[in-house]
């Protein structure tokens, strides 16, 4: 879709013609600029070159479809019964089909939508002769207030719902631009019409384009997954420091647009969320990184995009995680022979595998687990567990749960003690265990870990909160990164109630520090909003300190339980607390250093 300026916004409506039979997954691509760049003679050859049979087709005001290009032949049309029949015959000849027809509509303050609605109805009538594809209606709008835009868009959706009812159609809205990537704008419109007529065309990367932090878009994907009836797929690879912060709309999108497999957005996680909500349908490529490549490069990227999406849907249809090509443990190590196939564990059966311990992994966005066993006569078995988490920060979080032991330089960070090796690399957390430990089993455990780590893909990104902790006095083995109260209770028990309002949207780190007077704990919690941090600040003071809190950016020092000091401070979305201080001055100095590093960037 064209990118919008600050004064413009976009919304996409898709009309699925006819209550289709339950579809299986398929991969499609937009026409025109997304397929033409390979330099082939026609759209059919371009589709064959990347291995797809479905295409998204843009319809002009005159009902011409120039994106279905073909050398020496005029543009395809759907403006007459004869033209529709010719296109239908061409699709049959080439063994291709249309995913959606795309028709752009403009909302204007001083103009009604009746002409646009009438035009869409003509396309709906024409589409009934083309295998009943979806119709996408990108709605470009001039500036409205939020309330005005919701009202106008809802009115339009209701008119399209009437068309849907007459033709047996389904309407979906795509999140695009300034308005529709905000939950408060996107959510009311599909709620105002029957879901079987009006749903959502989800482009999760548009939410990332809008500026939402990376972690936030997965929550939004889960929230809107039940509405989804059509999907666009693209990706972007922002610098590390920009991924988990709110960015301006469209910030450097063209510069950092990336192939689907290489970007920040984890489409395995997104598509899994869609699958759990019941979606089975097209995943349509809109890879905006193509402009960075020549014709041969564009062909290669699109083929890899298609293959990647098919790998994901194949994993889902097999009913569990498949790490093939990602986790490749050595088959034989010093006489220990690996089992031929791994035991597979996912979110559905994790408690069958590890009982109550599953709660820990679920708290770190667990995706799946493969379990392998190595056996050797007269030696202990070696158990290998490879956990895949949503991203590398979550994998680090699991490792940080227990960093006891010696570092052994395997993966990005590791620890070994009493026959158990733990390490983190990319989005994987790995345990290799020999019980009991013997000199030969320890050697084999190390070899298995090193060989596996060498082949694991992906970047290993430390959580930003961890990377910004003050260095002075920090006991590195005490660092724990987490999100939920169930984890904090293990590290430091505060109260039976969730007085810090921790949930999956909070990022938190706790660590021990040596101070001149002894040792203190520093807890830093980053909330999704300033309102959330304020609520937690007030709850902590009321429940733990039995005091009213001071204002923002003020250090509050309290002496509790005899000689212990607790110092706390709130800065925007961040809450900082130092516990177990032996001296008020030392406690406040630790908080000052934390504020300097975590709030002001050191």
Buried (B, 14 or more C-beta within 10 A) or exposed (E): BEBBEEEBBBBBBBBBBBEBEEEEBBBBBBBBEBBBBBEBEBBBBBBBBBEBBBBBBBBBEEBBBBBBBBEEEEEBBBBEEEBBEBBBEBBEEBEBBBBBBBBBBBBEEEEEBEEBBEBBBBBBBBBBBBBBBBBBBBBBBEEBEEEEBBBBBBBBBBBBBBBBBEBBBBBBBBBBBBBBBBBEBBBBBBEBBEBBBBBBBBBBBBBBBBBBBBBBBBBBBBEBBBBBBBBBBBBBBBEEEBBBEEBEBBBEBEEBBBBBBBBBBBBBBBBBBBBBBEBBBBBBBBBBBBEBBEEEBBBBBBBBBBBBBBBBBEBBEEEBBBBEEBBBBBEEBBEBEBBEEBEBBBBEEBBEBBEEEBBBBBBBBBBBBBBBBBEBEEBBBBBBBBBBBBBBBBBBBBBBBBBEBEEBEBBBBBBBEEBBBBBBBBBBBBBBBBEEBEEBBBEBBBBBBBBBBEEBEBEBBBBBBBEBBBEEBBEEBBBBBBBBBBBBBEBBEBEEEBBBBBEBBBBBBBBBBEBEBEBBBBBBBBBBEBEBBBBBBBBBBEBBBEEEBBEEEEBBBBEBEEEBBBBBBBBBBBBBBBBBBBBBEBBBBBBBBBBEBBBEEE
